Amino acid sequence: MIKAILFDFNGVIIDDEPIQMRVYQELLAAEGVELTEEDYAASHGMDDVTFVKAAYERRDKTVDDKKMSEIIDAKFAKWREVVGDDLPLFEGIENFVEKMSHDFALGLVSMERGDQIEYVLDKAGMTKHFSVIVSASDVTACKPDPQCYRAGFNKLDLFRIDQGHLPMTHGECLVIEDTVPGIMSARAADLPALGVANTVSADELRKAGAAAVANDLRDWMPESIRRVF
């Protein structure tokens, strides 16, 4: 029986992948580095450092650490400028997260920068629902490597134990993911996965290892999670 849920962030909580792609396209073009939609899709699961390096390498270019940091910092600044106070959250996600928080311990696992995650959760009033957060700075390998979900499971398990619960098994901690590398990461960490078809097709998510796929998380209740998983 599911006792905890680990959420991905971009593509599950916030619908900002198109914004991130456009901002990176603009910034990288100024450096003579083309970024196509196909390139961006091939980079799902990467943290920003890995993403920028990969973008340069595709064009047989190199980037030093100083320039890379400048680009990444500019990306976050431009993202906030574009978004402003109108966070592009997926419709109904706040209600879904709140519903799940009444029945399960919740954590968040993302290759996003920690301060960006906190910024969004604070503005959306969702910080209180997540007991643990694993961000890009907490791991050394990107998805589909399982390191991030192993860390998320261990942190959430320790949180529950501190609350007086017995340790979880891996099968009792569900992952909600929207990309193939994310599903692969969860499954490699021996965690069951619910795919949400916000970014890639349901078929791709199932082929990657998702036990079930949601077209809209608003259709799911805690009882649905328990029945399916």
Secondary structure, DSSP 4 states (H G I P E B T S, - for coil): ---EEEE-SBTTTB--HHHHHHHHHHHHHTTT----HHHHHTTTT--HHHHHHHHHHHTT----HHHHHHHHHHHHHHHHHHHTT---BPTTHHHHHHHHHTTSEEEEE-SS-HHHHHHHHHHHT-GGG-SEEE-GGG-SS-TTSTHHHHHHHHHHHHHHHHTTPPPPPGGGEEEEESSHHHHHHHHHTT--EEEETTSS-HHHHHHHT-SEEES-GGG--HHHHHHH-
